[in-house]
């Protein structure tokens, strides 16, 4: 499997490292609009081919797949052009700006019998799968809490009047898209779709959310998911049930260090077990291994279930933004 990369930020560095750790795929080319940036990136990672022309990059017959890590608002255009050129696609989260864009990409991928993967760590993490296995031990779930807070390195520039992509409605930025998406996908993939969702956001003057709280109501319990780009906090995932609780002192995006399962029986002291099924510090390794396995098997329909999950998440993201009054430039186009 030969992959071409789009973008030169830190996540692409981590992705390339993950691909090479598997030893089962090759980074064959990279793209950046700026010649100096492309050359420096290719040299840094030892990538044999570099491109500054979009068409030439997508028409490279050596490429099986294109990995897209451009700003959020550009994901759709890049993914669509790559699929049209006959390339399978791995697209960084959040997949696209809204559900309409993703539904269009899914239809195109099906028509062309190509793979379309979302580079979302959550469902591929061994610790997430282990939480799913151990969930019944806490009994009937009553309360779920997730927090992913990360003071942005670009927040100072935003306060100074600049317009970083991360805080721009034109580039589909904000705390919901950047961080709370992980939380939402964790909840959806563990518990399914909620009966109701609300999003309470702290918004800047340009309408983007700097921080916010998602509240999801299920039959029998409530789940809350907080994310901030304007402040820091301890991050955690906690699932509380009538017979105990599960807690990870990490983010839903990586679940590093594993989780504790605390249970109790009537008249007995609480029991506590620690679980950690992840060995790699680079958690992108797990998603890359899954992508390569599916691609090698050669059946694009095998990725349809995961793609359906992504579409469901995109629809709930649309509802959350509508609830908070957050509008992207991409919404006006679609």
C-alpha positions in Angstrom: 0.0 0.0 0.0 1.6 3.2 -1.2 0.4 6.4 0.4 0.7 10.1 -0.5 0.3 12.7 2.2 -1.4 16.1 2.1 -0.3 18.5 4.8 2.8 19.1 6.8 1.6 19.6 10.4 2.5 17.5 13.5 -0.3 15.0 12.9 1.3 14.1 9.5 4.6 13.5 11.3 2.8 11.2 13.7 0.9 9.4 10.9 4.1 8.8 8.9 5.8 7.4 12.0 2.8 5.1 12.6 2.8 3.8 9.0 6.5 3.0 9.2 6.1 1.3 12.6 3.6 -1.2 11.0 6.2 -2.1 8.3 3.3 -2.9 6.0 2.9 0.3 3.9 5.0 3.0 2.3 4.9 6.8 2.3 5.6 7.3 -1.4 4.9 11.0 -1.9 4.0 14.2 -0.1 2.2 17.4 -1.1 2.5 21.0 0.0 1.6 24.2 -1.9 4.9 25.8 -0.9 8.0 24.4 -2.6 10.3 25.2 0.4 7.8 23.5 2.8 7.4 20.5 0.6 11.2 20.1 0.1 11.9 20.4 3.9 9.1 18.0 4.8 10.2 15.4 2.2 13.8 15.6 3.4 12.8 15.4 7.1 10.9 12.1 6.5 12.9 10.7 3.6 9.9 10.8 1.2 11.1 10.0 -2.3 8.7 12.2 -4.2 7.3 15.7 -3.4 4.6 17.7 -5.2 3.5 21.3 -5.2 0.9 20.7 -7.9 -2.4 19.2 -6.8 -3.3 17.5 -10.2 0.2 16.1 -10.6 0.1 14.6 -7.1 -3.3 13.0 -7.5 -2.4 11.6 -10.9 0.7 9.8 -9.6 0.0 6.3 -10.7 2.2 4.9 -7.9 -0.2 6.0 -5.2 -2.9 3.7 -3.9 -4.2 6.0 -1.2 -4.1 9.7 -0.3 -3.9 10.7 3.4 -5.6 14.1 3.9 -4.5 16.3 6.8 -5.3 19.8 5.4 -7.4 22.3 7.4 -10.9 20.9 8.2 -12.8 22.9 5.5 -10.5 21.5 2.8 -11.0 17.9 3.6 -14.1 17.5 1.4 -12.4 19.0 -1.7 -9.3 16.9 -1.3 -11.1 13.7 -0.6 -13.5 14.2 -3.5 -10.7 15.0 -5.9 -8.6 12.0 -4.8 -11.6 9.6 -5.2 -12.3 11.0 -8.6 -8.7 10.4 -9.5 -9.1 6.8 -8.5 -7.3 6.9 -5.2 -8.6 5.5 -1.9 -8.6 8.0 0.9 -7.7 8.2 4.6 -9.0 11.5 5.9 -8.1 13.1 9.2 -10.9 13.7 11.7 -13.2 15.5 11.6 -14.0 13.8 8.3 -15.6 16.9 6.7 -17.5 20.1 7.7 -21.0 18.6 7.7 -23.0 15.4 7.0 -24.0 16.4 3.5 -20.4 16.5 2.4 -19.7 13.1 3.9 -22.8 11.5 2.4 -21.6 12.7 -1.0 -18.1 11.3 -0.5 -19.5 7.9 0.7 -21.7 7.7 -2.4 -18.7 8.5 -4.7 -16.4 5.9 -2.9 -19.1 3.2 -3.3 -19.6 4.1 -7.0 -15.8 3.8 -7.7 -15.3 0.8 -5.3 -12.6 2.7 -3.4 -11.8 2.7 0.3 -12.8 5.8 2.4 -11.4 5.8 5.9 -11.7 8.3 8.7 -8.5 8.7 10.7 -10.2 8.8 14.0 -8.3 7.0 16.8 -11.2 6.2 19.1 -12.8 3.0 17.6 -9.4 1.5 16.8 -7.9 1.8 20.3 -7.4 -1.5 22.1 -8.3 0.2 25.3 -11.6 1.4 23.8 -12.4 -2.1 22.7 -11.5 -3.4 26.2 -13.8 -0.8 27.9 -16.6 -2.1 25.7 -15.9 -5.6 26.9 -15.8 -4.6 30.6 -18.7 -2.2 30.5 -21.3 -4.7 31.8 -19.3 -5.0 35.1 -20.5 -1.5 36.2 -24.1 -2.5 35.9 -26.8 -0.2 34.6 -25.0 3.0 33.4 -26.3 6.1 35.1 -23.8 8.9 34.3 -21.0 9.4 31.8 -18.4 12.3 31.9 -15.6 13.1 29.4 -13.3 16.1 29.5 -10.8 17.0 26.8 -9.3 20.4 27.5 -6.2 21.7 25.7 -5.1 25.4 25.7 -4.4 26.1 22.1 -1.0 27.3 21.0 -2.8 29.5 18.5 -5.2 31.0 21.0 -2.8 33.9 21.8 -2.6 34.8 18.1 -6.4 34.7 17.9 -6.7 37.1 20.9 -4.2 39.4 19.2 -6.6 39.8 16.3 -5.1 37.2 13.9 -7.3 34.5 12.2 -5.8 31.0 12.8 -7.6 28.3 10.9 -8.5 26.6 14.2 -10.6 29.5 15.3 -12.1 30.4 11.9 -15.7 29.5 10.7 -14.3 29.7 7.2 -12.0 26.7 8.0 -14.6 24.8 10.1 -12.7 25.3 13.3 -13.6 25.4 17.0 -13.5 23.3 20.1 -16.3 21.0 19.0 -14.6 20.0 15.7 -11.1 19.8 17.2 -11.6 18.0 20.5 -15.2 17.4 21.4 -15.6 15.3 18.3 -13.4 12.6 20.0 -15.7 12.7 23.0 -18.9 12.5 20.9 -17.6 9.6 18.9 -16.5 7.7 22.0 -20.0 8.1 23.4 -21.8 7.2 20.2 -19.7 4.1 19.5 -20.2 2.9 23.0 -23.9 3.6 23.6 -25.4 4.3 20.2 -27.5 7.4 19.3 -29.0 9.4 22.1 -32.6 10.5 22.5 -31.6 14.2 22.7 -28.4 16.3 22.3 -27.7 19.8 23.4 -24.5 21.9 22.9 -23.7 24.8 25.2 -20.8 26.8 23.8 -18.7 29.8 24.8 -18.4 31.6 21.5 -16.1 34.3 20.2 -17.3 37.3 18.2 -16.8 35.5 14.9 -19.2 32.8 16.1 -16.7 30.1 16.6 -16.8 28.0 19.8 -13.8 28.4 22.1 -15.1 25.8 24.5 -18.3 24.0 25.1 -20.3 21.2 26.8 -22.2 18.5 24.9 -25.1 16.9 26.9 -26.6 13.7 25.5 -29.7 12.1 27.1 -30.2 8.4 26.9 -32.9 6.2 28.4 -31.7 5.9 32.0 -28.6 8.0 31.9 -27.0 11.3 30.8 -23.6 11.8 29.1 -21.7 15.0 29.2 -18.7 15.9 27.1 -16.6 19.0 27.7 -13.8 20.4 25.5 -11.9 23.7 25.6 -9.3 25.4 23.5 -9.2 28.6 25.7 -8.2 26.9 29.0 -6.6 23.8 30.5 -7.7 21.1 32.8 -7.1 17.5 33.8 -8.6 15.2 31.2 -10.6 12.1 31.9 -13.2 9.6 30.8 -15.6 8.2 33.4 -18.5 5.8 33.1 -20.6 5.4 36.3 -22.9 2.5 36.9 -25.0 1.1 39.7 -22.3 -1.6 40.4 -19.2 0.5 39.9 -17.4 2.8 37.5 -14.7 2.9 34.8 -12.2 5.8 34.8 -9.4 6.7 32.5 -7.2 9.7 33.4 -6.5 10.4 29.8 -8.5 11.7 26.8 -10.9 9.7 24.7 -8.6 10.3 21.8 -5.8 8.1 23.1 -6.7 6.4 26.4 -3.0 6.2 27.2 -2.2 4.4 30.5 -5.4 2.4 30.4 -8.3 2.6 32.8 -9.4 1.5 36.2 -12.5 -0.7 36.8 -13.9 -0.2 40.3 -16.8 -2.5 41.4 -18.6 -3.3 44.6 -20.8 -6.0 45.9 -23.3 -5.7 48.7 -21.5 -5.9 52.1 -18.0 -6.1 50.4 -15.2 -3.6 50.0 -14.8 -2.1 46.5 -12.7 -4.1 44.1 -10.3 -2.3 41.8 -8.6 -3.6 38.7 -6.3 -1.8 36.2 -6.4 -2.6 32.5 -4.1 -1.4 29.7 -4.1 -3.2 26.3 -2.0 -0.6 24.5 1.8 -0.8 24.0 2.4 1.8 21.4 2.9 5.4 22.5 1.9 6.5 19.0 -1.8 5.6 19.1 -2.2 6.2 15.3 -0.5 2.8 14.9 -3.8 1.0 15.7 -5.9 2.8 13.1 -3.2 2.4 10.5 -3.0 -1.3 11.1 -6.8 -1.6 10.7 -6.7 0.5 7.5 -3.9 -1.6 5.9 -5.6 -4.9 6.9 -8.9 -3.8 5.2 -7.1 -2.4 2.2 -5.1 -5.6 1.7 -8.2 -7.7 2.0 -9.4 -5.8 -1.1 -13.1 -5.4 -0.3 -14.1 -1.7 0.0 -17.5 -2.7 1.3 -15.7 -3.9 4.5 -15.3 -0.2 5.5 -19.0 0.7 5.0 -20.0 0.0 8.7 -17.3 2.4 10.0 -18.3 4.9 7.3 -21.9 4.7 8.5 -20.7 5.4 12.0 -18.9 8.5 10.7 -22.0 9.7 8.9 -24.1 9.3 12.1 -21.5 11.3 14.1 -21.5 14.0 11.4 -25.2 14.3 11.6 -25.1 14.7 15.4 -22.3 17.3 15.0 -24.6 19.2 12.6 -27.3 19.2 15.3 -24.9 20.3 18.0 -23.7 23.3 15.9 -27.3 24.2 15.0 -28.2 24.1 18.7 -25.3 26.5 19.5 -25.8 28.7 16.4 -22.4 27.9 14.9 -22.3 28.2 11.1 -19.4 27.4 8.8 -18.8 28.7 5.3 -19.0 25.1 4.1 -22.7 25.0 5.3 -23.6 27.8 2.9 -22.0 25.9 0.0 -23.9 22.7 0.7 
